[in-house]
């Protein structure tokens, strides 16, 4: 890839999309791509001039597809579609998600099959480059003709409507253009439809979910390993020979990571011959459970990468004489893996809660409730109530939205994906998971302290030390909500995972081994 990402040419990945959204990677429209875009735009003008009947160019939309639109009204049609489809409700989506929508839309339009005007495409890129981000309501898409309502809101500012985040303020689209000395875009035939057909709302949420869930998977392995040490568990179930007999790459990766983190540990060596036959599943089966969630994550990554480089418009313009009205905008290919990933994220929380519960039971030499003076102090009894609540909430969110379909558009769109709901639910579940892991980390650090003066291996020792920089050992009751929030922060900002990775690098320990290239955002 060149120094700057080239829309419509280079392979877009989740990592690159996130980098462009964060301003870490510049992205450009090349002359080569602008030629393709111009040619596609010219095809549409020819279709209009020749009075060829093509859906959405000179016909109505949805159930009005048989209603012919005069040449004089083809431009008004495009303005009307942006306004009539702007029916979203609820809170605005995060600015980062809206920026990802813009980026993924540009990459799709730049491939030259949508009939968009070069000036319109350049204006969208201007929004990205200037950080002028449209406000998009979170609810209203059924993922059928793509994400119609969210995309309509996303592009209202092009025609001087809607609202944007501008220099730290929320202003109208018209005011932002006025401040920048720009005029609203004059939409041509097909442009409004090209802007709102597509899966960019679903896709943007998927890209961000890949980043968040990957971090949670990495953190779950670290925290799970620390819990295992606190509970005096064994590393034997992580022997690679065992996992070679059932060679799921996700399982093999997790087993490798756990084995590396637990090696050179005084705690592990201290009970090598304790006579304990086997550990409960939440310890012993981490490779199988965490690994299955890794597999689901990888499946979502693979399909998201395809979607990131796909054209999800309708109709597709191959030439003035060759157009196809199809269903590339349908969200089902993304809805199913998003629902799968939701279950995978929920299961990470489910097994984490079980490890937390085990640490307060008073087993394996740990004091009951992880506190020395239980009775006067409730100790760590109640944080597990929170994990239990969050685990149950996640279970209720695991019903697959893609299993439902409510016909819309007077039956023209008689099967819809509900992929936008799948995408938003996944983020809710990940948000709960991050708190569940924070509480397990609180417990695990406390449990390991009861094993002193024995030390962990270098990676877990560093992670424990970093945890203790945020929260201290608890000798008596206190407001544990503050501790939970502090540990939630080091999980969500990825600093816990960075500590583990940096120490592994310093000690020349390969945490991800040969599986690194199979599980990455880039």
C-alpha positions in Angstrom: 0.0 0.0 0.0 1.2 3.6 -0.7 1.9 6.0 2.1 -1.7 7.3 2.0 -4.6 5.0 1.7 -6.2 5.2 -1.8 -10.0 5.0 -1.7 -11.4 2.5 -4.3 -8.0 0.9 -4.9 -6.3 -0.3 -1.7 -7.6 -3.1 0.4 -9.5 -1.6 3.4 -9.2 -3.5 6.7 -10.7 -2.9 10.1 -7.4 -1.6 11.4 -6.9 0.8 8.4 -10.5 2.1 8.7 -9.9 2.8 12.4 -6.6 4.6 11.6 -8.2 6.8 9.0 -11.0 7.7 11.4 -8.5 8.6 14.1 -6.4 10.7 11.7 -3.4 8.3 11.9 -3.6 7.3 8.2 -4.3 9.8 5.4 -6.7 8.7 2.7 -7.0 10.2 -0.8 -9.0 10.0 -4.0 -6.5 9.5 -6.9 -6.9 10.8 -10.5 -7.3 7.2 -11.6 -10.3 6.7 -9.3 -11.8 10.0 -10.2 -11.8 9.0 -13.8 -13.8 5.9 -12.9 -16.3 7.9 -10.8 -16.7 10.4 -13.6 -17.4 7.7 -16.1 -20.1 6.1 -13.9 -21.6 9.6 -13.3 -21.7 10.1 -17.1 -23.5 6.8 -17.6 -26.3 8.0 -15.4 -26.6 11.3 -17.3 -26.9 9.2 -20.5 -29.6 7.0 -19.0 -31.6 10.1 -18.1 -31.1 11.7 -21.5 -32.1 8.5 -23.3 -35.2 8.1 -21.1 -34.1 4.5 -20.3 -36.1 3.2 -17.3 -33.7 2.4 -14.4 -34.8 2.0 -10.8 -34.1 5.0 -8.6 -32.8 7.1 -11.5 -36.1 7.9 -13.1 -38.5 5.8 -11.1 -39.8 6.1 -7.5 -38.4 4.0 -4.7 -39.4 0.8 -3.0 -43.1 0.0 -3.8 -43.1 3.1 -6.1 -40.5 1.4 -8.4 -43.0 1.3 -11.2 -43.8 5.0 -11.0 -41.9 6.9 -13.7 -40.3 10.2 -12.9 -39.8 12.9 -15.6 -36.3 14.1 -16.5 -37.1 17.5 -15.0 -37.9 15.9 -11.7 -35.0 13.4 -11.4 -32.9 15.9 -9.3 -35.8 16.8 -7.0 -36.3 13.0 -6.5 -32.8 12.8 -4.9 -33.4 15.6 -2.4 -36.8 14.1 -1.5 -35.3 10.7 -0.7 -32.7 12.1 1.7 -35.4 14.1 3.5 -38.1 11.4 3.6 -35.7 8.7 4.8 -34.3 10.8 7.6 -36.5 9.2 10.3 -34.0 8.0 12.8 -34.7 8.3 16.6 -32.7 7.9 19.8 -29.3 9.1 20.8 -26.7 10.0 18.3 -24.1 7.3 17.5 -20.5 8.0 18.7 -18.6 10.4 16.4 -16.1 7.6 15.6 -18.8 5.4 14.3 -20.2 8.2 12.1 -16.7 8.8 10.8 -16.3 5.1 10.0 -19.6 5.3 8.1 -18.3 8.1 6.0 -15.0 6.3 5.3 -16.5 3.0 4.3 -19.1 4.8 2.1 -16.4 6.7 0.2 -14.5 3.5 -0.3 -17.6 1.8 -1.8 -18.6 4.8 -4.0 -15.0 5.3 -5.2 -15.1 1.9 -7.0 -17.2 3.5 -9.7 -20.4 1.6 -9.8 -22.8 4.1 -8.2 -23.1 7.1 -10.5 -22.1 9.5 -7.8 -20.8 13.0 -8.9 -17.1 13.6 -8.4 -17.9 16.8 -6.5 -20.2 14.9 -4.1 -17.6 12.3 -3.3 -15.0 15.0 -2.8 -17.4 16.8 -0.3 -17.7 13.6 1.7 -13.9 13.3 1.9 -13.8 16.9 3.0 -16.1 16.1 5.9 -13.7 13.3 6.9 -10.5 15.3 6.5 -11.9 18.4 8.3 -13.4 16.4 11.2 -16.9 17.8 10.5 -18.9 14.8 11.5 -22.7 14.4 10.9 -25.0 13.5 13.8 -26.7 10.1 13.2 -29.6 8.8 15.4 -28.9 5.2 16.6 -32.3 3.6 15.8 -34.4 3.3 12.7 -32.6 0.9 10.3 -33.9 -2.6 9.6 -30.8 -3.5 7.5 -32.9 -4.1 4.4 -32.0 -1.7 1.5 -29.0 -1.3 3.7 -29.1 1.3 6.4 -31.5 3.8 4.9 -32.4 6.0 7.8 -28.9 6.3 9.3 -27.3 7.0 6.0 -30.0 9.6 5.1 -29.1 11.5 8.3 -25.4 11.0 7.6 -25.7 12.9 4.3 -28.2 15.6 5.1 -25.4 18.0 5.7 -24.3 17.7 2.0 -27.5 19.5 1.1 -27.4 22.0 3.9 -29.7 20.1 6.3 -29.2 17.9 9.4 -26.6 18.6 12.1 -22.9 18.1 12.5 -20.2 18.2 15.2 -18.2 21.3 14.2 -15.1 22.5 16.2 -16.4 20.9 19.4 -20.0 22.2 19.0 -23.2 20.8 17.5 -24.4 23.0 14.8 -26.7 22.7 11.8 -25.3 21.5 8.5 -26.2 24.8 7.0 -24.2 26.8 9.6 -21.1 24.6 9.2 -21.1 25.2 5.4 -21.7 28.9 5.9 -18.8 29.1 8.4 -16.5 27.3 5.9 -17.7 29.4 2.9 -19.2 26.5 1.1 -22.5 25.9 -0.7 -24.7 22.8 -0.3 -24.1 20.1 -3.0 -26.5 20.1 -6.0 -27.5 16.4 -6.2 -27.9 14.8 -9.6 -29.9 11.8 -10.7 -29.2 8.6 -8.7 -27.0 10.4 -6.1 -29.5 10.4 -3.2 -30.1 6.7 -3.7 -26.4 5.9 -4.0 -25.8 7.7 -0.7 -28.5 5.9 1.3 -28.3 2.4 -0.1 -25.6 0.4 1.6 -24.6 -1.3 4.9 -22.3 1.3 6.3 -24.1 1.7 9.6 -23.9 -2.0 10.3 -20.3 -2.1 8.9 -19.0 0.8 11.0 -20.3 -0.8 14.2 -18.8 -4.1 13.1 -15.4 -2.5 12.6 -15.4 -0.9 16.1 -16.7 -4.1 17.6 -13.8 -6.0 16.2 -11.4 -3.7 18.0 -13.2 -3.7 21.3 -13.8 -7.5 21.3 -10.2 -8.2 20.3 -9.0 -6.2 23.3 -11.5 -8.0 25.6 -10.3 -11.4 24.3 -6.7 -10.5 25.0 -7.6 -9.1 28.5 -9.7 -12.2 29.3 -6.7 -14.5 28.8 -4.5 -12.3 31.0 -7.1 -12.0 33.8 -8.0 -15.7 33.5 -4.4 -16.6 33.9 -4.1 -14.4 37.0 -7.2 -16.0 38.5 -5.8 -19.4 37.9 -2.7 -18.5 39.8 -4.7 -17.1 42.6 -6.7 -20.3 42.7 -3.6 -22.5 42.5 -4.7 -24.1 39.3 -2.6 -26.2 37.0 -1.2 -25.3 33.5 -1.3 -28.9 32.3 -4.5 -28.5 30.3 -2.6 -25.9 28.2 -0.1 -28.4 26.9 0.1 -28.0 23.1 0.0 -31.7 22.5 -3.5 -31.8 23.9 -4.7 -29.1 21.5 -2.9 -30.6 18.5 -5.5 -33.4 18.9 -8.3 -30.9 18.4 -6.6 -28.3 16.4 -9.0 -25.3 16.4 -6.7 -22.3 15.9 -8.5 -20.2 18.5 -8.1 -22.9 21.2 -4.5 -23.4 20.3 -3.8 -19.7 20.5 -5.4 -19.3 23.9 -3.6 -22.4 25.3 -0.3 -21.0 24.0 -0.9 -17.6 25.6 -1.9 -19.1 29.0 1.2 -21.4 29.0 3.5 -18.6 28.2 2.0 -16.3 30.9 2.2 -19.0 33.5 5.7 -20.2 32.9 8.5 -19.2 35.3 5.9 -18.7 38.1 6.9 -19.4 41.7 3.2 -19.7 42.5 2.7 -22.5 39.9 5.9 -24.3 41.0 4.8 -24.2 44.6 2.0 -26.7 44.2 3.3 -28.9 41.3 2.8 -32.0 43.4 -0.3 -31.0 45.4 -2.3 -34.1 44.4 -5.2 -32.1 43.0 -6.5 -34.1 40.0 -8.1 -31.4 37.9 -9.5 -27.9 38.0 -13.1 -26.8 37.5 -14.0 -26.0 33.9 -13.8 -22.2 34.2 -10.0 -22.7 34.7 -9.3 -25.9 32.8 -11.4 -25.1 29.7 -10.2 -21.6 29.1 -8.7 -22.6 25.8 -11.9 -24.2 24.6 -14.2 -21.3 25.8 -12.0 -18.3 25.1 -10.8 -20.1 22.0 -14.3 -20.5 20.6 -14.9 -16.8 21.1 -11.7 -16.1 19.2 -13.1 -18.3 16.4 -16.3 -16.2 16.3 -14.2 -13.0 16.3 -12.2 -14.3 13.4 -15.3 -15.2 11.4 -16.6 -11.7 12.0 -13.3 -10.2 10.9 -13.2 -12.3 7.7 -16.8 -11.2 6.6 -16.3 -7.6 7.7 -13.2 -7.4 5.5 -15.2 -8.6 2.5 -17.9 -6.0 3.3 -15.3 -3.3 3.7 -14.3 -3.7 0.1 -17.7 -4.4 -1.4 -20.1 -2.3 -3.4 -23.5 -2.4 -1.5 -25.4 0.1 -3.7 -28.4 -0.5 -5.8 -28.8 -0.4 -8.8 -25.3 -1.1 -9.9 -24.2 0.8 -12.9 -21.8 -1.1 -15.2 -22.5 1.1 -18.2 -25.3 3.3 -19.7 -26.7 0.1 -21.3 -25.9 -2.3 -18.4 -27.5 -1.8 -15.0 -28.6 -4.4 -12.4 -31.1 -3.9 -9.7 -30.2 -6.5 -7.1 -29.8 -6.9 -3.4 -26.2 -6.2 -2.5 -27.5 -3.8 0.2 -29.1 -6.5 2.2 -27.6 -6.8 5.7 -27.9 -10.5 6.2 -24.3 -11.4 5.5 -23.2 -9.2 8.4 -26.2 -9.7 10.7 -25.5 -13.4 11.2 -21.8 -13.1 12.2 -22.6 -10.1 14.4 -25.2 -12.2 16.3 -22.6 -15.0 16.5 -20.0 -12.5 17.9 -22.6 -11.3 20.5 -22.9 -14.8 21.9 -19.1 -15.2 21.9 -18.7 -12.0 23.9 -21.4 -13.0 26.3 -19.7 -16.4 26.9 -16.4 -14.6 27.8 -18.4 -12.9 30.6 -20.2 -16.0 31.6 -17.0 -18.0 32.3 -15.3 -14.9 33.9 -18.2 -14.6 36.4 -17.6 -18.3 37.4 -13.9 -17.7 38.1 -14.9 -14.7 40.2 -17.4 -16.7 42.2 -14.8 -19.4 42.8 -12.4 -16.9 44.3 -14.8 -15.8 47.0 -15.9 -19.3 48.0 -12.9 -19.8 50.4 -11.4 -22.7 48.3 -7.8 -23.7 47.8 -6.5 -21.8 50.8 -8.1 -18.4 50.0 -10.0 -16.7 52.7 -13.8 -16.6 52.3 -14.9 -13.5 50.4 -11.2 -12.7 49.8 -10.9 -10.7 53.0 -9.2 -11.6 56.3 -11.8 -10.3 58.6 -15.0 -11.6 57.0 -18.1 -10.9 59.2 -17.3 -7.4 60.2 -16.4 -6.9 56.6 -18.5 -8.2 53.6 -15.3 -8.2 51.6 -15.7 -9.1 47.9 -19.2 -10.6 48.3 -21.1 -8.0 46.4 -19.1 -7.2 43.3 -20.0 -10.7 42.1 -23.7 -9.6 42.3 -22.8 -7.1 39.6 -21.2 -9.7 37.4 -24.2 -11.9 37.9 -26.5 -9.1 36.8 -24.4 -8.2 33.8 -24.1 -11.8 32.7 -27.9 -12.2 32.8 -28.4 -8.9 31.0 -26.0 -10.2 28.3 -28.0 -13.4 28.0 -31.1 -11.5 27.3 -29.3 -9.6 24.6 -28.2 -12.8 22.9 -31.5 -13.4 21.1 -30.4 -13.0 17.5 -31.9 -10.0 15.9 -31.3 -11.6 12.5 -33.8 -14.4 13.4 -36.5 -11.8 13.1 -37.9 -10.0 10.0 -40.8 -7.5 9.8 -41.9 -6.7 6.2 -41.6 -3.1 5.2 -42.1 -0.8 2.2 -45.6 -2.2 1.5 -44.2 -5.7 1.1 -41.6 -4.8 -1.5 -38.9 -5.3 1.2 -40.6 -8.4 2.6 -37.5 -9.9 4.3 -35.2 -7.6 6.3 -32.0 -8.5 8.2 -32.3 -6.3 11.4 -28.5 -6.3 11.2 -28.3 -2.8 12.6 -29.8 -4.1 15.8 -27.4 -7.0 15.8 -24.5 -4.5 15.6 -25.7 -2.3 18.4 -26.5 -5.2 20.7 -23.0 -6.5 20.2 -21.6 -3.3 21.6 -24.0 -3.4 24.6 -22.7 -6.9 25.4 -19.1 -5.9 25.0 -19.7 -3.0 27.3 -21.0 -5.3 30.0 -18.2 -7.8 29.4 -15.6 -5.1 30.0 -17.1 -4.5 33.5 -17.3 -8.2 34.2 -13.6 -8.6 33.4 -12.7 -5.5 35.6 -14.4 -7.3 38.5 -12.5 -10.5 37.9 -9.3 -8.5 37.7 -10.1 -7.0 41.1 -10.6 -10.5 42.5 -7.6 -12.0 40.8 -5.2 -9.3 42.1 -6.5 -9.8 45.6 -6.2 -13.6 45.4 -2.6 -13.4 44.1 -1.7 -11.1 47.0 -2.6 -14.0 49.4 0.0 -16.1 47.7 2.9 -13.7 48.6 5.8 -13.9 48.9 5.6 -16.2 45.9 5.9 -14.4 42.6 4.2 -14.8 39.2 6.0 -15.1 35.9 7.2 -11.8 34.4 4.1 -11.0 32.3 1.5 -11.6 35.1 3.8 -10.1 37.7 3.9 -6.9 35.6 0.1 -7.0 35.1 -0.5 -7.5 38.8 1.9 -4.6 39.6 0.1 -2.4 37.1 -3.3 -3.3 38.6 -2.0 -2.4 42.1 -1.0 1.0 40.8 -4.7 1.6 40.1 -6.2 -0.1 43.2 -4.7 -1.2 46.5 -5.0 -4.5 48.4 -8.3 -4.4 50.4 -7.8 -5.1 54.1 -11.4 -3.9 54.9 -14.5 -2.8 53.2 -14.5 0.3 51.0 -16.5 1.7 48.1 -15.5 -1.0 45.6 -17.3 0.9 42.7 -14.3 3.2 42.5 -11.9 0.2 42.2 -14.1 -1.4 39.5 -14.2 1.8 37.5 -10.4 2.2 37.7 -9.8 -1.3 36.5 -12.5 -0.9 33.8 -10.5 2.0 32.5 -7.2 0.1 32.1 -9.1 -2.6 30.3 -11.0 -0.4 27.9 -8.1 1.9 27.1 -6.1 -1.2 26.3 -3.3 -0.4 28.7 -3.5 -3.7 30.6 -3.0 -5.6 27.3 -0.2 -3.2 26.3 1.6 -3.9 29.6 1.5 -7.7 29.0 2.6 -7.3 25.4 5.5 -5.0 26.3 6.8 -7.3 29.0 6.5 -10.2 26.7 8.6 -8.4 24.1 11.2 -7.4 26.7 11.6 -11.0 27.8 11.5 -12.3 24.2 8.3 -14.3 25.0 6.0 -14.8 22.0 2.5 -14.4 23.5 0.6 -15.1 20.2 3.2 -17.5 18.7 2.6 -18.8 15.2 -1.1 -17.7 15.4 -0.4 -14.0 15.4 -1.1 -13.4 11.7 -4.4 -15.3 11.9 -5.9 -13.0 14.5 -5.3 -9.3 13.8 -7.1 -6.2 12.6 -4.7 -5.3 9.8 
